[in-house]
C-alpha cells in the first residue's frame, strides 16, 4: 500500500509540473502532497508494527502480583541482613539512659 501511495505522489507531482492548466496543476499538487503524506505515515506505521509487542506477551495481573511479592520479599531480606549486620553502639548498650 505504501508503494502505491509513493507512485501516486510521483504521478501527481509529474502531472503538476508538466501541465499548463492551473486546475490540473492544483489537482496534481494535492495528489502529490496527499500521496507523500500517506507514504510517510505508512512507513511510520510499518516501523511501529515491527517493534510493537504482541498482546500475548503482555503481563497479566496475577503475574504482576507475583512479581511484586517476590520483589517485596527480596527487599525485606536485604533490609533484614543490613540491620543484623550493623552492630549497636557500645555506649548506648552500656548506658541506655545517657543522652549525648
ABEGO torsion letter per residue (X at the ends): XAAAAAAAAAAAAAAAAABABAAAAAAAAAAAAAAAAAAAAAAAAAAAAAABBBAAABBBAAAAAAAAAAAAAAAAAAAAAAAAABBBBAAAAABAABBX
